Amino acid sequence: YKTDEGKPYRRRFSAQGLSQRSADQEIIPDQKKSIAEYFQERYKIKLQFPELPCVKTKRDKNDFIPMELLTVLPYQNPNADKGDIASSVIRCAAVRPADRFRELDRFVSSFMRNQNELLRKFQL
């Protein structure tokens, strides 16, 4: 496989999962710095989306690469079981009515506060 520029890919690996934290929060223990800081200092790459999780590249080691620096080769099928994916989505979406109401109430309050600030800003 080749890149859009016709060059061969330098490294290939299988994704083993995602980091629990984002690239700017995931700390490299040996370096005592975040993955985002490491890539900035070592490779001079400033991540556009440091809030995204990183991809785990080794099964037995916490070796992460920022998601935005990767390319998925064509014709890749996920190895995850569809039942596991469905149950994860359902678990994530299942919210108690009281919790859902609180979240909606918080959102509407925040929205109205921002609207008032916007109206004041434009002196309306």
Beta strands, then each sheet from edge to edge (+ up, - down):
strand 1: 17-22
strand 2: 27-28
strand 3: 33-34
strand 4: 53-56
strand 5: 64-66
sheet 1: 1+ 4- 5+
sheet 2: 2+ 3-
end
